Amino acid sequence: MEVSSFNRSTLLNKNKQKSNDNQAYANNQSKPGFTGAFDIITKPCTWLVENMEASKAVEFCLLDIICTIIPRVILGFRRNQEELGHPNYKVALEVALREFITGPGMVLLPALFMAMCGKLSGKAANLQFNTIDKLTDIFKKSAKDTNGNATENFGKAALKKAFDKGKIVKEDLPELEEIKRKLAEFGKKGTSKTRKKSLNNLIKDKLVELNKKAGLNNLKTPDVIDFGEGLKMKASKVANNLTAYAEDIVKELNKKGDFSEDTIKKLAKKRILGRAAFVTSALISTAVFLWYTPKIYQRSKKYPGLEGLNRPNNEKKA
């Protein structure tokens, strides 16, 4: 009797489970469009976030368009709509031109100049003046090491400045070696953008972890790597900055086969002067651009936002 009772309850539970599974399947089948609709919403959001992360200029422009420009254009359409009897197209057009030109334009123009700076003056010219100068000091010392590849030696020398000399214990040395290997892979020509992004995150996490273990920067800013002599970098920028210097100045010196201190200084100075020229050009061009923009977006001598208002009657009442 006990066995029979057990079997009956087991069968009932199994049947109940099957019924629930069938019901869940039926529910899923009855809503085939839910996942598709969900993707329609999430995919643009994912694209937006990824592009915002890729560039600060893009981040600013997207936020400016969504949070400022679109709402202001909508308000422009509604300006004096009741008095005019139709949307105020003139105000909307002027607001759209003004906001698109002054907002994104003000950011994208300097960004364009700095992109040209990297193309025409070398990748190292994209780095800050102090970063170029201090990395040059590190490279001058590593260039004396004739063992192995000059690029790898430079990466090792930079990390040595940040973590060697008793700053980390022996148990953490394998972690440091792993960072060096990942940095070398990051700098390889054939490494894909996806892989580089992954490597950059891994390098950043490892650097922060070592910073915490070593108790550097008093743990207040573990995401800032101190290379000494006034050079500090965000952990997330270490891989990009070291690679930019290596792929430009170190690579050119490799081709020449000349690692003398004078040649290194000349190349570094050339990048600094190139950056200075482009920064100055960007500032002047942006100033001229902003001075001229009112002539572009102002479509008439009178502000169209006043159209539809009975100004003479209002003045009498006042």
Buried (B, 14 or more C-beta within 10 A) or exposed (E): EEEEEEEEEEEEEEEEEEEEEEEEEEEEEEEEEEEEEEEEEEEEEEEBEEEBEEBEBBBBBBBBBEEEBEEBBEEBBEBBEEEBEEBBEBBBBBBBBBBBBBBBBBBBBBBEBBBBBBEEBBBBBBBEEEBBBBBBBBBBBBBEBEEEBBBBBBBBBBBBBBBEEEBBEEEBEEBBEEBBEBBBBBBEEEBEEEEBBBBBEBBBBBBBBBBEBBEBBEEEBBBBBBBEEEBBBBBBBBBBBBBBBBBBBBBBBBEEEEBEEEBBEEBBEBBBEBBBBBBEBBEEBBEEBBEEBEEEBBEEEEEBBEBBEEEEEEEEEE
